[in-house]
Amino acid sequence: MHLSPKIFFEHCYGKYAIAAVNVFTMEQVLGLFSAGARAKAPFIVQITPAARNYAHPAMLIAMINAASKIYPKAVYAVHMDHGNEEHAFDAIRSNDYTSIMIDASHDSFKDNVKRTKAVVEEAHKKNIFVEAELGVLSGVEDDLSIDEKYAKYTQPSEVQEFVELTECDSLAVAVGTSHGAYKFSGGSGIQFKILEEIQRRLPKFPIVLHGGSAVNLEEIARINRAGGSLNEGASGVSPKEIVKSIAYGVCKINIATDTRLLWTRVHREFFKDTPQLFDPVIPGKTYMAEYEKFMLEKFDLLGATGKVSDMNI
């Protein structure tokens, strides 16, 4: 069942969080829907501009629609992530998305408001939920690269004015997470004082954490043992911090890096352990099974398991 994140966030606020997962391939889509249906957990399927360029929006939406027929009990939203105006307006016209993000966070406050408001006005005509971003995250995700020295925490003093001026429906904030596999080089973690102040100024308003992957060090070690060369000092968001953030109004946790690391580990080990094989179906099946296992654990961590049964939909 394809729903709006608005329904999810009204139900989960302060109690549990929704996993929002970037997808590029059939294996990821099937693994995500299989896990969501099995766990009876609501989830958000995220499509980035890089994914749209890789697989074409029509192909991605077709895979998602097919997965919803294969797993009819899955309850989900489809979200266009980190888009500019071109991506946003195309998504609005398509009628395939219940949620979009306009990312003007690298602009000045004034320009961010202007660009976000223009997208919100068009999206709301079709009852499409709009996520905006205030503050700049460091790291690397898809074709987005931001040096850490340019990263800027969200200023709590700006959030209320920003939401009132733009009329956005949720807000992604920069509070210490980062994109990509090279996170928290300074070891500071989530800044809960900032989150607390944002919640005080925006009570009951859904907050989004980008860069929410954990970056399992065992996955990195296994990748490197199979021929990889990833930074073994990388770290993501600790599970304890993710769980703690829910009480501060964080309703949506974005996940991308962890599923990529999982893909890399499965395929590197396949080629290392069975160099005589070349059938993509073999590692593909392994990846789908590992992906489902990963997502089931993530739904448990976020407290989302079984929550579809409580939503009265």
C-alpha positions as CSV (number, residue, x, y, z in Angstrom):
1,M,0.0,0.0,0.0
2,H,1.5,3.3,-1.2
3,L,0.8,6.0,1.4
4,S,2.1,9.5,2.3
5,P,4.9,9.9,4.9
6,K,2.5,12.2,6.6
7,I,0.5,9.2,7.8
8,F,3.7,7.5,9.0
9,F,5.0,10.5,10.9
10,E,1.8,11.3,12.6
11,H,1.8,7.7,13.9
12,C,5.4,7.3,14.8
13,Y,6.4,10.7,16.3
14,G,8.4,10.3,19.5
15,K,7.8,6.5,19.5
16,Y,9.6,4.9,16.6
17,A,11.2,6.0,13.3
18,I,10.8,5.1,9.6
19,A,13.6,3.7,7.6
20,A,14.0,5.6,4.3
21,V,16.2,3.5,2.0
22,N,17.9,4.5,-1.2
23,V,17.4,2.0,-4.0
24,F,19.2,1.5,-7.4
25,T,18.6,-2.1,-8.3
26,M,16.0,-4.9,-8.5
27,E,17.7,-6.8,-5.8
28,Q,17.5,-3.8,-3.4
29,V,13.8,-3.2,-4.2
30,L,12.8,-6.8,-3.7
31,G,14.9,-7.2,-0.5
32,L,13.4,-4.0,0.9
33,F,9.8,-5.0,0.1
34,S,10.3,-8.5,1.3
35,A,11.6,-7.3,4.7
36,G,8.9,-4.6,5.1
37,A,6.1,-7.1,4.4
38,R,7.6,-9.7,6.7
39,A,8.2,-7.3,9.5
40,K,4.9,-5.5,9.1
41,A,6.9,-2.3,9.2
42,P,6.2,0.9,7.2
43,F,9.1,2.1,5.1
44,I,10.1,4.7,2.6
45,V,11.6,3.9,-0.8
46,Q,14.0,6.6,-1.8
47,I,15.1,7.5,-5.4
48,T,18.0,9.9,-5.8
49,P,18.9,11.9,-8.9
50,A,21.9,9.6,-9.3
51,A,19.6,6.6,-9.2
52,R,17.3,8.2,-11.8
53,N,20.3,8.8,-14.1
54,Y,21.4,5.2,-13.6
55,A,18.2,3.2,-14.1
56,H,15.8,5.9,-15.5
57,P,12.9,7.0,-13.3
58,A,10.4,4.9,-15.3
59,M,12.4,1.7,-14.6
60,L,12.7,2.4,-10.9
61,I,9.0,3.2,-10.5
62,A,8.1,0.1,-12.5
63,M,10.3,-2.1,-10.2
64,I,8.7,-0.5,-7.1
65,N,5.2,-1.0,-8.5
66,A,6.0,-4.7,-9.4
67,A,7.4,-5.3,-5.9
68,S,4.2,-3.9,-4.3
69,K,2.2,-6.5,-6.3
70,I,4.6,-9.3,-5.2
71,Y,4.4,-8.1,-1.6
72,P,0.8,-6.7,-1.4
73,K,1.0,-6.4,2.4
74,A,4.0,-4.0,2.2
75,V,3.1,-0.4,3.4
76,Y,5.4,2.2,2.0
77,A,5.9,5.7,0.6
78,V,8.0,6.6,-2.5
79,H,10.3,9.6,-2.0
80,M,12.4,11.6,-4.4
81,D,15.5,12.4,-2.4
82,H,18.0,15.3,-2.7
83,G,16.4,16.8,-5.8
84,N,16.7,20.3,-7.3
85,E,13.7,22.0,-9.0
86,E,14.1,20.0,-12.2
87,H,13.9,16.7,-10.3
88,A,11.1,17.9,-8.0
89,F,8.8,19.3,-10.7
90,D,9.3,16.2,-12.8
91,A,8.4,14.0,-9.8
92,I,5.4,16.1,-9.1
93,R,4.1,15.8,-12.7
94,S,4.7,12.0,-12.8
95,N,2.2,11.3,-10.0
96,D,4.5,8.4,-8.9
97,Y,5.7,10.0,-5.7
98,T,3.9,10.8,-2.4
99,S,7.0,12.7,-1.1
100,I,9.8,14.8,-2.6
101,M,12.8,16.6,-1.2
102,I,14.0,19.9,-2.4
103,D,17.6,20.4,-1.3
104,A,18.6,24.1,-1.4
105,S,20.7,23.7,1.8
106,H,23.9,25.0,0.2
107,D,22.2,28.3,-0.6
108,S,21.7,31.3,1.7
109,F,18.8,31.2,4.1
110,K,16.9,33.6,1.8
111,D,17.5,31.6,-1.4
112,N,16.8,28.3,0.4
113,V,13.4,29.7,1.5
114,K,12.6,31.0,-2.0
115,R,13.5,27.7,-3.8
116,T,11.8,25.5,-1.2
117,K,8.6,27.5,-1.2
118,A,8.3,27.3,-5.0
119,V,8.5,23.5,-4.8
120,V,6.1,23.3,-1.9
121,E,3.4,25.4,-3.7
122,E,3.4,23.0,-6.6
123,A,3.7,19.8,-4.6
124,H,0.9,20.7,-2.2
125,K,-1.5,21.1,-5.2
126,K,-1.3,17.3,-5.5
127,N,-1.1,16.6,-1.8
128,I,2.6,15.6,-2.2
129,F,4.6,15.8,1.0
130,V,7.7,18.0,0.9
131,E,11.0,17.6,2.8
132,A,13.4,20.5,3.0
133,E,16.9,20.8,4.4
134,L,18.4,23.5,6.6
135,G,22.1,23.2,7.4
136,V,24.8,21.4,5.4
137,L,26.0,17.8,5.9
138,S,29.5,16.8,5.1
139,G,30.6,13.6,3.3
140,V,29.8,11.9,0.0
141,E,26.5,10.5,-1.3
142,D,25.9,9.7,-5.0
143,D,27.1,12.8,-6.9
144,L,26.9,15.0,-3.9
145,S,30.3,15.9,-2.3
146,I,30.8,18.4,0.5
147,D,34.1,19.0,2.2
148,E,33.8,18.8,6.0
149,K,35.1,22.3,6.4
150,Y,31.9,23.5,4.7
151,A,29.6,21.5,6.9
152,K,27.4,23.6,9.1
153,Y,25.1,22.6,11.8
154,T,21.5,23.6,11.6
155,Q,20.9,26.8,13.6
156,P,17.9,26.2,15.9
157,S,17.1,30.0,15.8
158,E,16.3,29.7,12.1
159,V,14.1,26.6,12.0
160,Q,10.7,28.0,13.0
161,E,11.0,30.9,10.6
162,F,12.1,28.6,7.8
163,V,9.2,26.2,8.3
164,E,6.7,29.1,8.5
165,L,8.0,30.8,5.4
166,T,8.3,27.7,3.2
167,E,5.4,25.6,4.6
168,C,7.5,22.5,4.2
169,D,6.2,19.3,5.8
170,S,9.4,17.9,7.3
171,L,12.9,19.2,7.9
172,A,16.3,17.5,7.4
173,V,18.8,18.9,9.8
174,A,22.6,18.9,10.1
175,V,23.3,17.8,13.7
176,G,26.5,15.7,13.3
177,T,25.7,13.0,10.7
178,S,27.3,12.8,7.3
179,H,27.0,11.2,3.9
180,G,29.0,8.3,2.7
181,A,31.3,5.7,4.4
182,Y,33.7,8.2,5.9
183,K,31.7,9.6,8.8
184,F,32.4,11.3,12.1
185,S,36.2,11.7,11.5
186,G,36.1,14.0,14.5
187,G,34.2,11.5,16.6
188,S,31.6,14.1,17.7
189,G,28.4,12.2,16.9
190,I,24.9,13.5,17.0
191,Q,24.6,16.9,18.7
192,F,21.6,16.3,20.9
193,K,21.5,19.8,22.4
194,I,20.8,21.1,18.9
195,L,18.1,18.4,18.3
196,E,16.5,19.3,21.7
197,E,16.4,23.0,20.8
198,I,15.0,22.3,17.4
199,Q,12.2,20.2,18.9
200,R,11.4,22.9,21.4
201,R,11.0,25.4,18.6
202,L,9.2,22.9,16.3
203,P,7.1,20.7,18.6
204,K,5.5,17.7,16.9
205,F,7.2,18.6,13.6
206,P,8.9,15.6,11.9
207,I,12.7,15.8,11.7
208,V,14.8,13.9,9.3
209,L,18.4,12.5,9.8
210,H,20.3,12.1,6.6
211,G,23.5,10.0,6.7
212,G,21.9,7.5,9.1
213,S,23.9,4.4,8.2
214,A,25.9,2.7,11.0
215,V,28.9,1.6,8.8
216,N,29.5,-1.8,10.3
217,L,33.2,-2.2,10.8
218,E,33.0,-6.0,10.4
219,E,31.5,-5.4,6.9
220,I,34.5,-3.2,6.0
221,A,36.9,-5.7,7.4
222,R,35.3,-8.5,5.3
223,I,35.4,-6.3,2.2
224,N,39.1,-5.7,2.7
225,R,39.9,-9.3,3.4
226,A,38.2,-10.1,0.0
227,G,40.4,-7.6,-1.8
228,G,38.9,-4.2,-0.9
229,S,40.7,-1.2,0.4
230,L,38.2,0.8,2.4
231,N,39.1,3.0,5.3
232,E,38.9,0.8,8.4
233,G,38.6,3.9,10.6
234,A,35.3,4.9,9.2
235,S,32.3,5.0,11.4
236,G,28.6,5.9,11.1
237,V,25.8,6.7,13.5
238,S,25.8,4.4,16.5
239,P,22.6,2.4,17.1
240,K,22.3,3.9,20.6
241,E,22.3,7.5,19.1
242,I,19.8,6.6,16.5
243,V,17.4,5.2,19.1
244,K,18.0,8.2,21.3
245,S,17.2,10.6,18.5
246,I,13.6,9.3,18.1
247,A,12.6,11.0,21.4
248,Y,13.7,14.3,19.9
249,G,11.3,14.2,17.0
250,V,13.4,12.3,14.5
251,C,10.8,10.4,12.4
252,K,12.8,9.5,9.3
253,I,16.3,7.9,9.1
254,N,18.0,7.8,5.7
255,I,20.0,4.7,4.9
256,A,22.2,4.3,1.8
257,T,25.9,3.5,2.7
258,D,25.1,0.4,4.7
259,T,23.3,-1.3,1.8
260,R,26.2,-0.4,-0.5
261,L,28.7,-1.9,1.8
262,L,26.6,-5.0,2.0
263,W,26.5,-5.2,-1.8
264,T,30.3,-4.8,-1.9
265,R,31.0,-7.5,0.7
266,V,28.7,-10.1,-0.9
267,H,30.1,-9.6,-4.4
268,R,33.8,-9.4,-3.4
269,E,33.5,-12.5,-1.3
270,F,31.7,-14.3,-4.2
271,F,34.4,-13.5,-6.7
272,K,37.2,-14.2,-4.2
273,D,35.8,-17.5,-3.0
274,T,34.5,-18.8,-6.3
275,P,36.6,-17.3,-9.1
276,Q,35.5,-20.0,-11.5
277,L,31.9,-18.7,-11.4
278,F,30.4,-15.8,-13.3
279,D,26.6,-16.1,-13.0
280,P,25.2,-12.8,-11.5
281,V,22.2,-14.7,-10.2
282,I,24.2,-16.4,-7.5
283,P,25.6,-13.3,-5.7
284,G,22.3,-11.6,-6.5
285,K,20.3,-14.1,-4.5
286,T,22.8,-13.9,-1.6
287,Y,22.5,-10.1,-1.6
288,M,18.7,-10.1,-1.5
289,A,18.8,-12.5,1.5
290,E,21.4,-10.5,3.3
291,Y,19.6,-7.3,2.5
292,E,16.3,-8.6,3.9
293,K,18.2,-9.7,7.1
294,F,19.8,-6.3,7.4
295,M,16.4,-4.5,7.0
296,L,14.7,-6.7,9.5
297,E,17.3,-5.8,12.1
298,K,17.0,-2.1,11.2
299,F,13.2,-2.2,11.6
300,D,13.7,-3.7,15.0
301,L,16.3,-1.1,16.0
302,L,14.0,1.8,14.9
303,G,11.0,0.2,16.7
304,A,9.0,-0.1,13.5
305,T,8.5,-3.8,13.5
306,G,4.8,-4.7,13.7
307,K,3.6,-1.0,13.5
308,V,1.6,-1.5,10.3
309,S,-0.9,-3.4,12.4
310,D,-1.4,-0.4,14.7
311,M,-1.9,2.2,12.0
312,N,-5.6,1.5,11.2
313,I,-5.2,1.8,7.5
